[in-house]
Amino acid sequence: MEHPRKQKKYPIPSYPVLSERVPLRSTAICQIVLLIFTVILLFSSFTPTPHQPDAFAQITIPAGYTCNWYPIATGDTLDGLATYYHINVFTLARVNHIPNINLIFNGQRLCIPHTIRSGDRGPSGILNNGAVRWYAYDALERSNRSQVASLLRRAALRHGLPIDLMLAIAWQESGWRQYIIARDGGIGAMQIMPYTAQGLNRMIRASYDPYKLSDNIEMGAIYLQALKRSFGGNLTQIISAYNEGGWNVRHRGIFNWSYVRSVRALMDRY
């Protein structure tokens, strides 16, 4: 059986009592100085993170311009880049939502606006091998909702699709906006995925660019027409398959009922 060890007792040392107290004012000053140094050390341990445009970033590009993207390197300044690209520094800051022209970050991507020439649709979203680029903001076309709605109606008539179906799906997907890329990579008004665009181009032996408004809507109509044939015109399955994919609807059934109901409600409106 084990017994607990006896604790050794040590005499408590005695210290001389100070006869004079430290003035309260001196103590308060020391505490303030210590607090200031603590705050400086705390904030110096953090490195500011540059703001990068995400899947829904809306760069404010002036009408008639498109973007060339430039990754900021060590030693770059906004004023130096503006001089090099022959653009006003304040315009460059406004386009990229930079509040302080003296504060940019290494690795941050800048939109360098350049004029769109007559007949120029801007950079392509398709590579030479037919692959469709992901998150190619520089290739996106701008548009307004009336332009989108007009092209949707014409594409529906051309491909024998219900006009209200085209209008409803496009609104559900993008709110009739072309200048948008979703977080999952969906592009433009019809939210065409890059791999879907590649598959459609191979199927019809074309080279439609989903980053361009007319091509995007044309690809959406072609896809809906293919789904219409595949599901024998069953509208509920067509709507579901546009969102979750034809294979999933055929093999797993419909599990995106909220999407289907939303599109059907929009069709009643249009």
C-alpha positions as MATLAB code, in Angstrom:
seq = 'MEHPRKQKKYPIPSYPVLSERVPLRSTAICQIVLLIFTVILLFSSFTPTPHQPDAFAQITIPAGYTCNWYPIATGDTLDGLATYYHINVFTLARVNHIPNINLIFNGQRLCIPHTIRSGDRGPSGILNNGAVRWYAYDALERSNRSQVASLLRRAALRHGLPIDLMLAIAWQESGWRQYIIARDGGIGAMQIMPYTAQGLNRMIRASYDPYKLSDNIEMGAIYLQALKRSFGGNLTQIISAYNEGGWNVRHRGIFNWSYVRSVRALMDRY';
ca = [
       0.000    0.000    0.000;
       1.364    3.360   -0.993;
       1.283    6.287    1.336;
       1.157    9.862    0.182;
       4.342   11.709    0.528;
       4.494   14.363    3.153;
       4.761   17.803    1.718;
       7.816   19.664    2.816;
       7.114   22.943    4.460;
       9.292   25.851    3.603;
       9.373   29.027    5.583;
       7.652   31.932    3.888;
      10.246   34.593    3.199;
       9.560   37.992    4.554;
      10.257   41.116    2.563;
      10.632   44.613    3.776;
       7.512   46.666    3.382;
       8.022   49.685    1.189;
       7.231   52.763    3.046;
       6.569   54.808   -0.108;
       3.799   54.010   -2.583;
       4.188   54.442   -6.332;
       2.134   57.429   -7.425;
      -1.158   56.439   -9.126;
      -0.479   58.757  -12.059;
       2.826   56.993  -12.882;
       1.114   53.622  -12.715;
      -1.635   54.742  -15.102;
       0.926   56.081  -17.605;
       2.829   52.783  -17.548;
      -0.381   50.829  -18.165;
      -1.315   53.060  -21.116;
       2.155   52.682  -22.673;
       1.979   48.902  -22.186;
      -1.480   48.819  -23.817;
      -0.235   50.815  -26.819;
       2.705   48.461  -27.373;
       0.382   45.445  -27.062;
      -1.954   46.839  -29.740;
       1.004   47.592  -32.069;
       2.370   44.066  -31.676;
      -1.071   42.554  -32.222;
      -1.771   44.369  -35.480;
       1.759   43.944  -36.803;
       1.237   40.169  -36.728;
      -1.466   40.381  -39.391;
      -0.787   40.707  -43.125;
      -3.536   42.386  -45.156;
      -5.091   40.099  -47.742;
      -5.782   41.604  -51.172;
      -9.323   41.568  -52.415;
      -9.576   39.218  -55.388;
     -12.595   39.265  -57.658;
     -14.811   36.232  -56.920;
     -17.356   34.348  -59.052;
     -19.878   37.116  -58.655;
     -17.499   40.123  -58.833;
     -18.925   42.942  -60.929;
     -16.082   45.052  -62.352;
     -17.367   48.479  -63.407;
     -16.105   48.745  -66.991;
     -17.060   51.867  -68.967;
     -19.323   51.302  -71.975;
     -17.382   50.412  -75.104;
     -14.488   48.872  -73.143;
     -13.402   45.380  -72.153;
     -10.823   44.038  -69.680;
      -7.256   42.862  -70.003;
      -6.307   41.251  -66.680;
      -2.978   42.095  -65.069;
      -1.574   40.346  -61.931;
       0.192   42.882  -59.707;
       3.860   42.101  -59.067;
       6.299   43.349  -56.453;
       7.266   46.953  -57.154;
       4.139   47.819  -59.157;
       2.233   51.004  -58.392;
      -1.178   51.987  -59.634;
       0.192   55.253  -60.980;
       2.980   53.425  -62.837;
       0.546   50.938  -64.378;
      -1.799   53.748  -65.406;
       1.087   55.526  -67.132;
       2.250   52.339  -68.865;
      -1.228   51.482  -70.187;
      -2.093   55.123  -71.024;
      -5.118   55.295  -68.737;
      -6.099   57.761  -66.032;
      -5.079   56.461  -62.599;
      -8.415   57.427  -61.036;
     -10.317   55.604  -63.797;
      -8.183   52.523  -63.144;
      -8.924   52.760  -59.429;
     -12.665   53.260  -59.986;
     -12.950   50.312  -62.385;
     -11.249   47.999  -59.867;
     -13.007   49.411  -56.769;
      -9.715   50.552  -55.202;
     -10.430   53.265  -52.607;
      -6.773   54.206  -52.053;
      -4.618   54.615  -55.176;
      -1.490   54.192  -53.026;
      -2.559   50.776  -51.703;
      -2.458   47.743  -54.010;
      -1.381   44.194  -53.220;
       1.051   41.728  -54.711;
      -0.918   39.060  -56.604;
      -4.077   41.152  -56.915;
      -5.631   41.045  -60.407;
      -6.362   44.368  -62.069;
      -8.780   44.982  -64.913;
      -6.998   47.161  -67.472;
      -9.820   48.599  -69.629;
      -9.205   48.867  -73.352;
     -11.423   50.065  -76.179;
     -13.460   47.505  -78.122;
     -12.819   47.992  -81.808;
     -15.639   47.854  -84.324;
     -16.500   44.204  -84.940;
     -14.305   43.088  -82.023;
     -16.103   40.840  -79.549;
     -13.198   41.007  -77.139;
     -11.022   38.119  -75.930;
     -12.295   34.630  -76.689;
     -13.530   32.229  -74.060;
     -12.482   29.250  -76.189;
      -8.936   27.972  -76.554;
      -7.456   26.748  -79.850;
      -8.035   23.117  -78.816;
     -11.746   23.769  -78.261;
     -11.563   23.840  -74.467;
     -13.735   26.471  -72.803;
     -11.965   28.661  -70.277;
     -13.135   28.785  -66.668;
     -13.914   32.140  -64.987;
     -12.774   34.133  -68.041;
     -14.087   37.525  -66.960;
     -12.098   39.205  -69.709;
     -14.154   37.336  -72.329;
     -17.590   38.207  -70.923;
     -19.825   40.459  -72.979;
     -22.011   43.129  -71.455;
     -25.702   43.512  -72.226;
     -28.955   44.856  -70.866;
     -32.066   42.856  -70.019;
     -34.039   44.001  -73.055;
     -31.282   42.679  -75.336;
     -31.279   39.354  -73.488;
     -35.067   39.010  -73.603;
     -35.159   39.764  -77.335;
     -32.506   37.144  -78.117;
     -34.255   34.590  -75.880;
     -37.526   34.992  -77.783;
     -35.834   34.651  -81.169;
     -33.853   31.584  -80.089;
     -37.019   29.920  -78.759;
     -38.832   30.440  -82.076;
     -35.831   29.245  -84.050;
     -35.552   25.980  -82.083;
     -39.247   25.268  -81.598;
     -39.217   25.886  -77.836;
     -41.870   27.575  -75.671;
     -40.908   31.235  -75.339;
     -42.034   31.334  -71.714;
     -39.728   28.388  -70.956;
     -36.671   30.163  -72.357;
     -37.517   33.394  -70.572;
     -38.221   31.646  -67.267;
     -35.081   29.502  -67.201;
     -32.852   32.430  -68.139;
     -34.379   34.555  -65.388;
     -34.052   31.769  -62.850;
     -30.429   31.172  -63.816;
     -29.089   34.721  -64.143;
     -31.820   37.340  -63.908;
     -31.273   37.924  -67.669;
     -27.675   39.043  -67.123;
     -24.810   38.035  -69.383;
     -22.018   39.643  -67.383;
     -22.033   37.078  -64.588;
     -20.130   33.915  -63.673;
     -21.457   31.725  -60.871;
     -19.244   30.222  -58.192;
     -19.602   26.785  -59.798;
     -18.436   28.201  -63.166;
     -21.813   28.722  -64.860;
     -21.485   31.388  -67.553;
     -23.793   34.188  -68.590;
     -27.523   34.460  -69.154;
     -28.163   30.721  -69.517;
     -25.460   29.730  -66.991;
     -23.718   27.358  -69.398;
     -21.033   25.274  -67.691;
     -17.690   25.106  -69.554;
     -17.857   21.316  -69.923;
     -21.468   21.547  -71.180;
     -20.358   24.116  -73.770;
     -17.540   21.821  -74.920;
     -19.921   18.875  -75.216;
     -22.484   20.858  -77.207;
     -19.821   22.217  -79.572;
     -18.555   18.698  -80.231;
     -22.094   17.390  -80.728;
     -23.057   20.009  -83.333;
     -19.500   20.591  -84.648;
     -19.550   24.275  -83.806;
     -17.444   26.693  -81.813;
     -19.965   28.743  -79.864;
     -18.442   30.914  -77.155;
     -20.631   30.920  -73.997;
     -19.004   34.167  -72.856;
     -20.693   35.991  -75.769;
     -24.370   36.812  -75.326;
     -25.803   35.510  -78.615;
     -23.734   32.309  -78.460;
     -24.670   31.751  -74.815;
     -28.385   31.950  -75.546;
     -27.991   29.813  -78.667;
     -26.243   27.106  -76.630;
     -28.962   27.245  -73.980;
     -31.629   26.770  -76.653;
     -29.722   23.882  -78.266;
     -29.370   22.217  -74.863;
     -33.084   22.628  -74.091;
     -33.987   21.252  -77.520;
     -31.835   18.172  -76.846;
     -33.492   17.695  -73.441;
     -36.923   18.091  -75.050;
     -36.158   15.223  -77.442;
     -34.592   13.112  -74.701;
     -37.591   13.384  -72.346;
     -40.325   13.318  -74.965;
     -41.448   16.859  -74.256;
     -42.086   16.264  -70.529;
     -41.777   19.833  -69.289;
     -41.102   18.988  -65.648;
     -38.245   16.648  -66.560;
     -36.829   19.146  -69.074;
     -36.723   21.905  -66.453;
     -35.230   19.621  -63.828;
     -32.616   18.238  -66.230;
     -31.483   21.723  -67.254;
     -30.476   22.292  -63.648;
     -29.350   18.875  -62.395;
     -28.407   17.154  -65.653;
     -30.192   14.698  -67.896;
     -28.364   11.631  -66.535;
     -29.400   12.432  -62.961;
     -33.057   12.883  -63.883;
     -33.087    9.652  -65.862;
     -31.269    7.512  -63.274;
     -31.995    9.207  -59.951;
     -35.226   11.076  -60.539;
     -36.103   14.666  -59.779;
     -34.676   16.051  -56.536;
     -34.642   19.784  -57.339;
     -38.344   20.436  -56.963;
     -37.822   23.957  -55.658;
     -36.045   24.851  -58.920;
     -38.789   23.237  -61.012;
     -41.584   25.010  -59.121;
     -39.788   28.350  -59.400;
     -39.370   28.025  -63.186;
     -43.005   26.938  -63.623;
     -44.138   29.989  -61.643;
     -41.981   32.250  -63.826;
     -43.469   30.690  -66.958;
     -46.934   31.709  -65.743;
     -45.655   35.281  -65.413;
     -44.206   35.397  -68.940;
];
